[in-house]
């Protein structure tokens, strides 16, 4: 693995010389020019300590040996232009960030100026011209080269105000309205979310908070680790266990993930909770709706389909029912087409999808936006999108964390309130200095 100080103190100088040597050539070219560098694996989470730029996107896969770090912005590609762009630029990885309520056809994809990709112990860096200046920017616009691994203080100051939306009594009314829909047999499942909102006296450092979250959660080894800084004051963070899909050439992988139980304090208690997870009729129904819907949607697009046996996904704070689903897709099936087909899954929407989504949009007192929306990277040969649950949003001095629960007939409001609280634990342990 390449040490961070070596990259900052030695390699950035080499990159600067390379950029300066190509400046005239780049300005005279009509087509975008790319500089490419190969390294031993670089620790992106350590490198984040030294990043200065406004737009930052970090994505570490839970299931694949893949990490991505994008800095700045080189190009914006509309959804209508995506297929043509990827065919013309097969080596480029684009940032894919959707909004929950957004039509995927209205999404935009971003090519960062500095694009780091780590796979199988090797890191490749591609550098593209700036969106604004149409030339390659020097490293001092992206990195603080005063090397100090302790540049960021991970301690979060105490919050000053706290709010919940919906509040507890409103949550109970939301569940009661769901029960009416179940009794009328209009829906089989609906996923409701809630959020905790903390405000601080001073602005929150997005990178410092993300680093603290990783540290408190064992570097998120059991989940995706996602950091999307839109500007210096706003960032979306997710430690989601949920994969929407990956697509490598024609090979598709997804996971039907739903239903949950607590982790036990002892091995015996943990096994008892797992037995409940796998034997409960209510939890089995909740999970089977997700599995069946993914299979139903993917089957027309697939040459062959493999559905694996039921597994238990054990996270440090909760455990879930999980079934991997793999398929060989028909040629020319794209990541955007799969996103349109699968999002939202019944794990974050409900069943039937359209009606369940309409109802929770009426019931929830806010728009979800990035919460539970697809987020990841796309390229011609490999794409991977996660579902942005177990997440937080930083907006200057305000920190919002989200939790959701699948509601089916037989769900109790208090149980679901507790479950959503458990799902916020990765962030609460930092907020509450646990």
N, C-alpha and C positions, 0 to 999 in steps of 0.2 A: 504494500500500500504506500502511495506517495504521501509524505508528511506535508501537512498544511503549510508549515513555514517554508519548505522547499518550493512549493508552488508559488507562494506569495513573493518570496525574496529572489527566486531565481527564474522561474518559468515566466512570470509576468514581464520581466525584463526582456526575455527572449521574444515573447508575444509582441511587446511594444516595438521592438526593432523590426519584426516581421511586418507589422501594420504600417510603420513609417516607410519601409522599403517598398510597399505596394500602393501607397497613397495615390500617386500620379496615375498608376495603371488602373486603380479602382475608379477614379474620377472620369477616366476616358472610356470606361466600359458602359455599354447600354444595358447589359444584363447584370443581375446581382452576382457578386463575387463572394465566395466563401473561403475562409481560412480554416483549415482542419489540423488538430493536434491530437496526438495519442499519448496516453499516460497509463501508469499503473493506477489502480483504483484510488480515487480521491474521496475523502470523507466530507460529503456535502454538508452534514450538520455542523461540522467544525468550521467549514468554509463560510457558513452563514454568519459567523461572528464578525466577519470582515466585509460583508456586502454593504455597499452604500446606496445602491440605486433604488428607485421608487418601485418599479414593478419586479416582483420576485415570485417564482412559482417552483415549489419543491414537491416532488411526488415519489414516494417510496412504496413499491408494491408489497403487499402481504404474501402474495402467492408466487410471484416470479422473482428471479434474481435481476431486478431492474430498479434503478433509481434515476431520477431526472431532476435537473436544476436549470431553470431558465431565468435569465436576467435581461431586463430591458424589453424593448419591442422593436422588431424589424419589419414585420408585415402583419396585416390583418386580412384574413381570408374568410369570405362569406360562405355560408353553408352551400349555397348554389354553385360556388366555385371550387368546393373542396375536392371532389373527385378528380377534376382536371388538374388541379394544383398538385395533388399527391402523385399522380402519374408523371407529371413533368419534373417533380422534385422527390424522387423515391427515397432519398437519404434523410429528408427533413422530418423531424418530430414536431408536431404542433401541440400547443396547449389547448385543451378542450374544457371549458367551464360553462355549464348550462345553468339556467334558472329553473326552479321547479315548475313554475306556471308557464314557462316559455315554450312555444313551438320550436322543436329542435331545428326546423328549417329556417328559423330566424336567428339562429346562433351565429357567432363569429369565432374564429379560431385564430390563435396568435402564434407567430413565429418569433421567439425571443432573439435578441442580438447575440447573446452568449448562451449557447445550448450545450449543457453537459449531459452526457448519457453514460451511465455505468451498467455494464452487463458482463457477467462471468469474470469479474475481477479486473476488468479493463475499463478505463474512462476515455471517451472521445469528446473533444470540445470542438464545436463548430461555431465560428464567429461570422455574423452576417452584418450587412450595412444597417445603420440606424434608420428607423422609420422617419425620423425628423430630418436628419442631415444627409441621408443617402450615401453615407460613407462609413467606414468602420471606425468605431470609437476606441480611444485608447483605454487601457485598463484602469487608469486613475478615476474614471467616471463610474466605475463599478465596485472598486475595492479600496478599503482603507489598508494601506500597505505597512502601517505601523503595527508590527506583529505583536499581538497580545492575546493569548488564548482566553483570558478572563475579561475580554473587552465588554461583555454584557453581564450585568448583575441580574441573576435569575430571580431575585426576590421581588415579589409583587407586594406593593404597599396595601394596607387594609382598605377595604372599600368603605365608602361613606354613605351610600344609599343602596337599597335592595328592593326589588319588586318581582312579582311572579305574574305571568300572563299565560293562560287564565289563572285566576286565583282558585283556591280549593273548592269553594262552593260553586263557582262557575264550571269547573271541571265535572263536578257531580251532575250538573244539569246537562252538560254535553253528552255524558255517558247515558243519561236517561233518554235523551233524544235518539241516541243510537239504538237503544232497546226498542223504541217505538218503530224504528225502521226495520229492525230484525223481526218484530212481531208482524209487521205488514208484509214481510218477505220481500222487501224491496232490495235489500243488500245482505250479503253474507258476512262481509268483513269490512271494517273501516279503520284506518290508521289515524289516530289523533296525536298531536304533538303539543308540547307546552315549553315554556322557556323561563329561565331565571335571568334577571337583568341586574348587573352590578355597576355602580358608578363610582369613580375615583376622583380625587382632587386634581390629579395630574394625568396627562396623556399616558396611555399604556404603550410600551415598546412592543410592537408585534413580534419581532424576532426574539426578544428576551422572553416573552411569554411562551412562544412556541418551544424554545429551548428548555424552559422550565417544565413544560408539559411532557416533553420527551424524557427528561431526566426523571420525573416523578413516575413515569409509566414504563420504565425499563426500555427506553428508546423505542417504544411502541412496537416491540418485536412480534406481538400477537395481532397487530392491526396494520392497515395502511397508515402512513404518516403523510399528511397533506398540508401544505402551507401556501396560500394564495394571497400575496400582498398586492392589493389593487393600487394603493398609494401609501404614503408614509403614515397615514392615520387610520387606514382601513385594511383589515385582513380577515380572511376566512380560514379556519383551522379545523381539520377533521382527523380523528383517530378511528376511522370506520373499519369494521370487520367485513363489510358487505361489498362484494364484487358484483358489478352489473354484468360485465363480460370482459373477456380478452379475445382478440382475433389475430391469429398468426397465420398469414396466408389464408387458407380456407378453414383452419382449425379453430373452433369456437369453444370457449369454456365459460361457464357461469356457475353460480351457487344459489340454490334455493335456501334462504336463511330466514327463519322466523321462529316465533315462540321462544320463551326464555324462562330461566329459573335462576335463583341466586347461587352463588358459590358457597360451599360450606366452610366452616372454620376448622373442621377436622376432615380426614379422609372419609370416614363413615358418613358424616353429615353431607359431604359433597356428593357421595354416591347415592345417598337418599334423595337429594334434590335432582340428580340426573335421572334416577328411576321415575320420579314424578314427571319430569320433562318428557320422558319417552312413553309414559303410560296414560297421561291425562288426555281424555277425549277432547276437551276444549283446546289444549295446546296442539294436539294432532290435527284437529280441523283447521286451526289457524295456519299451520305449516303446510298442510296438504293443498290449501287454496293457492299458496304461492308456487309450490312445485308444479301443480297441474296447469296453472296459467302460463308459466314459462315454457313448459313443454308444448302447450297448445300453440303459443305464438311462434316458437322456433321450428316446429315440425315442417311447415310448408316451405321453409327456407333451407332445409337440411337434406343432404344426401343420406346421412345416417345419424342416429342419435343414441347416446348411451346415458342412462340414468343410474347413478351409483346407489349403494345402500345408504340407509340413514346413518348419520354420524352425529356426534356431539361436539360442537365447537366450544372449547373452554377458554374464556378470556379471564383475566385476573379478577374481574368484579362480577361476571355474569356468564351463563352458559346458554347455548342456543341449539335448536334442532337444525341440522344442515344436511343437504343432499347435493353433491356435485353433479353437474349436467354438462356433458361434452357432446360436440357434434362436428361433423364434416359438412360445411356449408356449400351450397351451390356456388359456382364461380360468379364473381362480380358482386357478391353481397358485401356491402360496405359497413364501416363502423357507424356512420351516420344513420344508415337504414336500420341497423340493429338498435341504436339508441331510440329512434322513433318507435320501433316495434316494442321494445321492452319497458321503456320508462313511461309512467311509473309502474314498477312491479307491485303486486299486492302486498309486498312487505313494507312498502311506504305509502301506498295508496289505498287499496281495498279491492273488493269484488262485489258486483261488476265494476271494472275500473272507472269508467266514465261517470257513473252515478255516484260512486263512493267519493271520487275527487270533488265532484260538484258539492256534495254534502259537507265534506270537511272544510271546503273553502267557505261555506256558509257558517260552520260551527267555530272554526278557529278564529280568534280575534286579531289575526295578522297574516301577511303574506309570507310564505316560506322562503322564497327567493333561492339562495344558495343551499339552504338546509334541505337534505334528502335529494338533492339534484345530482345528475351525473357529473363527474369531474375526473380528469385524467389526461392521457396523451394519445394522439393518433398519428399514424404514419401509414405509408402504403403497405408495408409488410407486417407491421405489428401495431396494435392498438390495445389499450387497456383503460377501462373506465370503472371507477368505484362509485358507490352511492354515498353522498356526503352527510351521513348521519354521525352521531357521537361527535358533535361539532360545536364550534364557538365562533362568534363574530366580534371583532374588535372595531370600534368606531370612536377614534380619539380617546376619550376617557371613559367610554362605556363598553362593557363586556357582557355579551349575551351568550348563554349556553342553552342548548336544545336537547330535548329528549322526547321520544315517541313510543307509542305502544299500539299493537294490533288489538282492536276491539271486535269480539265476536259474541254471539249469544252465550250468556253465562259469565261474561266478564263483570267484575266488580270494580266500581270506581276507585275505592281505596287501594285495592291491589295494583291497579294500573298506575295510580299516582306514585306508589312506592317504586314500581318497576321503572317508570320514567326517571325517577330520582336516582336510582342505581345506575342508570345509563349515563348520568351526568358525572359520575364519580371521577373519571380521568381528569376532569377539569376542576372539580370541587376540591380535590386534594391539594391543588396548587393555590386556589383562591383562599382556602381556609388554612393554608400552611400546615397541612397534616404530615 
